Amino acid sequence: MAFDYAIKRQRRKTMALHVLEDASVEVRVPKWLAKREIERFVSERRDWVLQQQQKRRYLLAKKPGFTNHALHPYLGASYPLHIKAASKNSVSLQAGQFNVAATLPQDEAHIKKCLTEWYRGQSKTFFVQRLQFYFPQLPINKKFPQLKVRVMKRRWGSCSSAGVVTLNVELMKYPLACIDYVVVHELCHMLEMNHSRQFYQYLASLFPDWRQRELLLEQLAQQ
């Protein structure tokens, strides 16, 4: 069969096969059904089950945990977590690993919160540096933008007519080429608030390869 499965007998008339989030397999059947009928039913769907298990395992591998040695990205590279108990929370990236000192070292939600706050702190300094680098390279006759950082699900950044640039903290996990693309994209909105031809001319003046950068960001975000 190439995979194990659990049989769950229920008050029902039909059989149903489920591949669960952890890639385990469960077959739900009527209470009275003979085992040979169950085996035949599962065997006929073997290829589908294996395909679904592969998808589930891929998704599980992509989803980083918050335990020792779990890999987490920073500026396009991945580093393992090294967690230890401490009286005060702190995170640092040293010697090729995230050193996480935590008051609740066994609590994954707590470790996730510590790491998220570290990313947020890093982003405030890093994004300002990138804005300061590119701002003088564009013909912007306005004062330097105010920066806000947020964790956003659907946008990498935005720029208001008042000159406030908001950038997604999650960008800190991506390569510099992607971060700079978003930074310059939002700075160009200080010149053109829409995506006009002139907007893309400003963007291309600094990044002739902006399409490749945009595609790279999209591809990495889907992984």
N, C-alpha and C positions, 0 to 999 in steps of 0.2 A: 504493500500500500504506500510506503515511503513517508507516511506521516501517521501520527497517533490522533485519536479523536475520542471525545467524551460523548457518551449517549445520555440524553436527558429525556426521560419518558414523561409525557404530559397528557392532559386531557385535551386531545386534539385529533383531527381526522387525517391530516397530511404530514408528510415529512419535510423538514427544512434543514439546510446545511448552512452553518455560519462560521466564518473565519473571524475571530475576535481581534481586538486591538493588539493583543500581545502575540498574535500569529497562531494561537492555539485554535483547535477546530472542535466545534460542538455540533452534534446532529440531534435535532429535536424531533421526537417521534411519538406516535400514539402509544399508550401504555401497553396495549396488547400485541404490538407488532413483533414478529419473530426476528431473531438476530440475523439470520441469513438474508432476510429482506433488507435489513439495514445495511449490511455489508455490500450487497449488490448496489443499493442506492448510492452509497458513498463511492464505491469503485467506479461507477459510471461518471462520476463528477471529479475524478482524480486530477485531471489536468487543470480544471478550473481552481480547485483548492490549492494546488501547488503555485499557480500563478498569483492567487490572492495572498498566499503566505509570503511570497517573494516581495510583493508590494508593501505588506505590513512591516516586514523586517527592514526594508529600505527606509520607511518612514521612521521606524524606531531608531535606526542608526543615525538618522539625520537630527533627531531631537536630542539635544544635549541634556544630560542629567546634571545634578548639582551635588555629586559625590566625589570622593577622591579619584583623581586620574581622568575624570570626564574632560573632554576637550571643548574649549570655548575659543571663539575667534576674536582677534584684535588686529585691526588694520590689515586684514587679508590673510593673516597667518593664524594657526591654531596652537593653543597652549593648554596643558593639563592643569587641573585644579590640585592644589596641595592644601588640605584643610586641617586646621588644628584648633583645639579649644583655647579660648582666651577670655579675659574679663572684659575686653573691649573689642568691638568689631573693627577690622581693617582689611584692606585688600591692596596688594602691590604686585606688579609684574616684574619679576627678577629671576635671573638664571634660567630663563626659558620656561617659566611656569607662573601660574597665578597663585600667590601665597595668600590664603584666606584665613585670617584669624577671626573666630566667631564665638559668640557666647552660646550659640546653639549649633554646634558643629554637625549634629546628626539630622538636623531639620533642613530638608532640601528647600522648602519655601523661604526659610531664613537666609540660606546661602544665596539663593536666587536674588533676594532683596539686596543683600550686601553687594553682589556683583553688579546689579543694575545701577545702584547708587555710585559705584566706582566708575562705570561707563559714563554716567551722567557728569560726574566731576571731571573726568578726562575730556569729555566733549566740549565743555565750556571753554577750556583753555585752548584746545586744539583747533576748534572751529574759528575762534577769534584770530589765531595765527594764520589760518588759511584765508580768512576774509581780509586781513591786513596785507597779505601777500598779493592778492589779486585786485583789490579795490583800486590801487593807483594805476593799474594796467588798463582800466576802462575809463572812457570819457564821462565819468559821473560827476555832475556839478551839484552834488548834495553832500550833506555831512555823512560821516561814517555810520553805517547802519547799527541799530541796536540789535543785539543777538538774544534770541530765546531758544532754549533747547527743550524738546519734548519727546516722549515715546509715542510715535504715531503708527497706526496700522496701515493707513492707505496712502500716505504721502511721504516723500523724502524731505520736502522743504516747502517753504512759501515765503512770499515777500509782500508786505502790505504797502499801500500808497503812502503811509506815514514813515516808511523806511525801516520797518521792523522785519528782520530776516529770522525766520524760525526754521531750525534744522532738526531732523530726526536723530535722536541719540543712537538708534540702531545703526546709523551710518558708520559708527566707530568700529564695527565688526568687518567692514568692507575695505578693499584695497584703496590706497591713496588716489588712484586714478578715478575711482567712482566718487569718492568724497569731493575731490576738486571739481568734478563735473557738476555736482549738485550745488556746490558753493558758487561757482561762476554762473550757473543757470539762474540762481536767485539774484545775484548781483546784476545780471543783465535785465532783470525785471525792474531794477531801479532806473533803467533807461527806457524800457518798453514794458508796460504792464501786461501786454498780451503776447501771444506767440506769432507775431508778425514776421514778415520777411526781414525787416530790420533787426528784430530780436535775434534771429538766427545768424545774421551777419555779425552781430556783436559777439555771439557765442563762438562762432567759427574763427573770429579774429584771434582768440586765445586758444581754442581747441579745434583745429581743423578735423580732428578725429572724434568729435563729440558724439557722433552716431555710434561708433564702436564702444565708447565709454558708456553710453546709455544702454546699449545692448548687453554689455558685460554686467552692469548692475542688475538688469532684468533677469539675466540668466542665473546669476548668483543668488538672487532673491528667491528663485523658484527651486533651488536645490534643497 
